[in-house]
Amino acid sequence: MRLPLTRTRGVTALARLASSFFACQPRCAPPARRLAMSAAPPPAMSAHEKFLFDLNGYIVVRDVFSADEVAAANAAIDAHAGKLCAREAAALRNTLDGSPHSASGPRLDMGGFLGWPKPHCDVFRSVLAHPRLVPYINELCGEGYRLDHQPLIVAQNKGSEGFSLHGGPISGDDGQPKPKFNSELQYRSVNGELWTSLLAVSVHLVDHGPGDGGFCIVRGSHKLNFPVPVDVANGLAPGFEEHLHHPVTKAGDVVIWSEATVHGATPWLAERQRRFVLYRFSPANMGYGRGYTELPSNFYDGMTPLQLAVVQPPYATRLERSIVTAEAARDRPEEAAPVKVRSAAKKAFDKDLFGTNFF
């Protein structure tokens, strides 16, 4: 399946200035022109971007992947299309039957693509330490961030179901007498620093236009103090649809959100097949998923040193963890990631004490 992927690029200085300001703004309609990102990737999120993320719980990073890279990703998916798994069984459906999020068609999922033979794995692996994305992931998860869940390709044909609303910093529902803090999905902002315990990074491989359906988010819900009511989660609360925001994106854009932000999807309505690639990242010493304990040894074959740094198991940076910096991702992608070295005396002591270099 070949997807028509085109992009028009502006060249004027005024257009570049406008693009730099609006690059990460939520938008209600696609822009008339798509602009090239000619400047070097910034070393960190800007103050304006931090404000937007803290306000909304998500941000859109525009034009991360070129039309050629998007085409390569789609071609790789086409070559492995037989591995798409339909969520047809009732236990695998993501919505309440008959709810506004539901539809007759199933969602299609595919995993394992980081281990595909080259060149099919290349674009997907590049997300792990992409120079445009590293500043955001470092800002939101901290240096030493790691790939948490196994990443997932999602495809949806017209008339396929969405996903009931989920996430939120408070677990439980309005039927429980004592909802509790959700320690697995946290968001904090302290002294101007942002932190989230599980960060979603979604690479869009087709356009998501107004009225197409798909991903939706409840802006600001990462700071909720109450659990999401069941009728809200299932789309059955009258009038709540006005609080669902569908970011309008182009192929190559990336949506980043805290898993503490309530999100989901409405049925896909466009004729073209929806495609996106979903990654989840966490701080260095935190782990939600456990797939990393079962990966085959050849899964890592051919990864760059920076990519290998991101797929390490969870442990703290002070224990000689390789980390990915924005500068390394931009200027030294083939070099080993920086390491914070622990003193030889402490390692020798732990070796005597435990028989290992680290406690």
CORDAVEN-V83745 format. One record per helix or strand of 2 or more residues. SS is the DSSP state (alpha for helix, beta for strand). FROM is the first residue (numbers start at 1). LEN is the number of residues. Records with the same first field share a line. If there is no record, write none. Layout:
SS: FROM-LEN + FROM-LEN
//
This chain:
alpha: 13-10 + 47-10 + 67-13 + 81-3 + 90-3 + 113-3 + 122-8 + 131-11 + 221-3 + 230-4 + 240-4 + 291-3 + 297-4 + 305-6 + 317-3 + 326-6 + 344-11
beta: 58-4 + 85-2 + 108-3 + 146-2 + 152-5 + 163-4 + 170-2 + 180-2 + 187-4 + 193-4 + 199-6 + 214-4 + 254-5 + 263-4 + 274-9 + 322-2 + 338-2
//
